[in-house]
């Protein structure tokens, strides 16, 4: 059995998930990073319109769209603090595509929509 770490995925408005996991991968400004139990401590800045994938201790794979924020890692814990986050299963694909098609959408709205669609693709 793989060693497990404590993981929290938190957005400004709510905690999305908390539990144990064997793997966390995230897109940071330095590139994509994979975290397993015992990883060296690191603090990373999440990219705008990025994704975070968590493989839970039960083997379930959770994918979330994240928009900005930080990833904090110790040897036994991973904390993802995002400005906004949505699980791929909660994404309204048609609404995200509509934002991309709307020429009046703000740059931030477009980035969030792209991240949501990317999360659905990765799930």
C-alpha positions as CSV (number, residue, x, y, z in Angstrom):
1,X,0.0,0.0,0.0
2,X,1.3,3.4,-0.9
3,X,2.0,5.9,1.8
4,X,-0.8,8.4,2.3
5,X,-0.7,12.1,2.9
6,X,-3.3,14.6,4.2
7,X,-4.7,16.8,1.4
8,X,-6.9,19.9,1.5
9,X,-8.4,21.6,-1.5
10,X,-9.7,25.0,-0.5
11,X,-11.1,27.9,-2.5
12,X,-11.8,31.3,-1.2
13,X,-15.5,30.6,-0.8
14,X,-15.4,27.0,0.5
15,X,-13.4,23.8,1.2
16,X,-13.9,21.5,-1.7
17,X,-12.2,18.4,-0.4
18,X,-10.2,17.1,2.6
19,X,-8.9,13.6,3.1
20,X,-6.0,11.3,2.5
21,X,-4.4,10.8,-0.9
22,X,-1.5,9.0,-2.5
23,X,-0.8,11.5,-5.3
24,X,-1.5,15.2,-6.1
25,X,-0.6,16.8,-9.3
26,X,-1.0,20.5,-10.0
27,X,-0.1,23.1,-12.7
28,X,2.2,25.8,-11.2
29,X,3.9,28.7,-12.8
30,X,7.1,26.6,-12.8
31,X,5.4,23.7,-14.6
32,X,3.4,20.6,-13.6
33,X,4.3,19.0,-10.3
34,X,3.4,15.6,-8.9
35,X,3.5,15.2,-5.1
36,X,3.7,11.9,-3.2
37,X,4.2,11.2,0.5
38,X,7.6,12.3,1.6
39,X,8.0,15.0,-1.0
40,X,10.4,17.8,-0.1
41,X,8.7,20.9,1.2
42,X,7.7,23.4,-1.5
43,X,5.5,26.4,-2.1
44,X,4.2,26.9,-5.6
45,X,2.0,29.4,-7.3
46,X,-0.9,27.9,-9.2
47,X,-1.4,29.0,-12.8
48,X,-4.5,30.8,-13.9
49,X,-6.9,28.4,-15.6
50,X,-5.1,25.4,-14.2
51,X,-6.1,22.0,-12.8
52,X,-5.3,19.9,-9.8
53,X,-5.7,16.1,-9.8
54,X,-5.9,14.1,-6.6
55,X,-5.7,10.3,-6.3
56,X,-7.5,9.5,-3.1
57,X,-6.4,6.7,-0.7
58,X,-9.3,4.7,-2.0
59,X,-8.0,5.0,-5.6
60,X,-10.6,7.6,-6.8
61,X,-9.3,10.3,-9.1
62,X,-10.6,13.8,-8.5
63,X,-9.9,16.6,-10.9
64,X,-10.7,20.3,-10.2
65,X,-10.3,23.4,-12.2
66,X,-8.4,26.0,-10.2
67,X,-7.9,29.7,-10.9
68,X,-4.8,31.1,-9.2
69,X,-3.7,30.5,-5.7
70,X,-0.9,28.5,-4.0
71,X,0.2,24.9,-3.3
72,X,1.9,24.2,0.0
73,X,3.7,20.9,0.5
74,X,5.3,19.3,3.5
75,X,6.4,15.7,3.7
76,X,3.0,14.6,5.0
77,X,0.6,17.3,3.8
78,X,-0.5,19.1,0.7
79,X,-2.7,22.2,0.9
80,X,-4.1,23.8,-2.3
81,X,-5.4,27.3,-1.7
82,X,-7.1,28.5,-4.8
83,X,-8.9,31.8,-5.7
84,X,-11.7,29.7,-7.2
85,X,-12.1,26.0,-7.8
86,X,-14.7,23.6,-9.3
87,X,-14.7,19.8,-9.5
88,X,-14.8,18.6,-13.1
89,X,-18.1,16.9,-12.5
90,X,-19.7,20.2,-11.4
91,X,-18.7,22.1,-14.5
92,X,-21.4,23.2,-16.9
93,X,-19.6,22.6,-20.2
94,X,-22.2,24.5,-22.3
95,X,-21.9,27.6,-20.0
96,X,-18.1,27.5,-20.1
97,X,-18.2,27.3,-23.9
98,X,-20.7,30.2,-24.0
99,X,-18.3,32.4,-22.1
100,X,-15.5,31.6,-24.6
101,X,-17.9,32.4,-27.5
102,X,-19.0,35.7,-26.0
103,X,-16.8,38.5,-27.3
104,X,-17.7,40.7,-24.3
105,X,-16.4,38.2,-21.7
106,X,-13.6,39.5,-19.5
107,X,-10.1,38.0,-19.6
108,X,-10.6,36.5,-16.1
109,X,-14.0,34.9,-17.1
110,X,-12.3,33.4,-20.2
111,X,-9.4,32.0,-18.2
112,X,-11.8,30.5,-15.6
113,X,-13.9,28.9,-18.5
114,X,-10.8,27.5,-20.1
115,X,-9.7,26.0,-16.8
116,X,-13.1,24.4,-16.3
117,X,-13.0,22.8,-19.7
118,X,-9.4,21.6,-19.2
119,X,-10.5,19.9,-15.9
120,X,-13.4,18.1,-17.7
121,X,-10.9,16.9,-20.4
122,X,-8.5,15.6,-17.7
123,X,-11.1,13.8,-15.7
